[in-house]
Amino acid sequence: MSARNDDEIYYRERERQSREMAAQANDPGVQQIHMQFAQAYARRVRDDKHEAA
């Protein structure tokens, strides 16, 4: 497995975890922070794919 593929797996898992934590959070501010993390991880995967193309 390549390092790029390992990174993608890691970032997708972190995105999933962040979305899950946002869904479980009771505080809207905490939800927002976790969603920002999730969006950042998703953006990283997208950007890495764009750079590889």
Buried (B, 14 or more C-beta within 10 A) or exposed (E): EEEEEEEBEEBBEBBEBBBEBBEEBEEEEEBEBBBEBBEEBBEBBEEEEEEEE
